[in-house]
Every structure is written in structure tokens, then in C-alpha cells.
């Protein structure tokens, strides 16, 4: 299991603490593999882009209009976090539905 997120994100820290066997991948320094990002975009659509982030608010209108994969490749902190890859099954966020699915 791989948890993609930011080491400074409280939600990512909570998820990582609960998922002790998960490998952590900091998207700021390591990025997200292109195939994983494409699969996440296909599954979650626009929800993958965190439009409430300070990074999003700092973008110009022309930057915001770019394709989500290009935006996320250039600004990995725009990704809603955490993105969890559990043996090929992707989960986005750390809501009760994700916790139930992964922790039982």
C-alpha cells in the first residue's frame, strides 16, 4: 500500500498513523507516477484537484484552465490528499468511507 501526500499535511499524517504498513510518498519531492495519476483522474475526475488549496488560489485563470494532469504534474500540491493505492485500488481523502474500506 502506498500513500501519496505531503509530510506537512495533518490529514496525511492521520492516515499514515492508522495505516502502519503503508509506504509514504511525498508528492512534493517524489511526485506521483504518471500511470497512477492518470488512473486517479479517470476514477475521481475533477475531485482530484483541490480547489480550496492556497496553491489553487494563487493560480491565474489561464493556469486554472489547463488540463488537470498537466496542472498536477507542475503543481503536485494541488492534489486532494491523501491518494492511497491499495494493491491497485485507489482511494482519495481520509473520510469515513476510506477508513472503513481500509481499516474494516
PyMOL commands that set and color helices and strands:
alter all, ss='L'
color gray80, all
select helices_A, chain A and resi 10-18+34-48+54-57+61-64+68-74+76-78+96-103
alter helices_A, ss='H'
color red, helices_A
select strands_A, chain A and resi 2-5+23-26+83-86+89-92
alter strands_A, ss='S'
color yellow, strands_A
deselect
rebuild
show_as cartoon
